[in-house]
Amino acid sequence: MPTSHPRPPYESRLPYDESRIHAAAIYCSDGRLGEHFDDFLQNGLNLPRYDRVALPGGPACLAGHPQAHLEEQGVVDELKFLVEFHGLTRIVLVAHQGCAFYSERLELKERRMELVQKADLVRAAAFVQRVTSVSAIEAHFARFEEGRIRFESVEV
């Protein structure tokens, strides 16, 4: 049996800033989009740091789907904690085109998926506002276009 050698500690070169931005983002955990989400939130929305809630389907679990009931409870608990202890005043919801949560767990076809996702963002925003009392909630839809990701605002 090969023995594993512990890696030496890694020290980030980024300076630590303990001040809070008072914002959180809920988005899909699809690793192919993580850097795009960060870029959009940091540069497109001017949120240099934000609390992250990432899970398959992202805000879909807050839209009332029975297939996501357990995830809903966990995310609600996390949001309440973040509102109370991190002082959240803004929450950003992001869905993305071609999400496997929608195609596999909800069994939606591509042509109908985007309509359901955008409606889910509206439902999720209303639900988040109801359970957290945070009034600054916004939603965005990430679309693939010619090898790039475009983030479109969704009215909530």
Order of alpha helices (4+ residues) and beta strands (2+ residues): beta-alpha-beta-alpha-beta-alpha-beta-beta
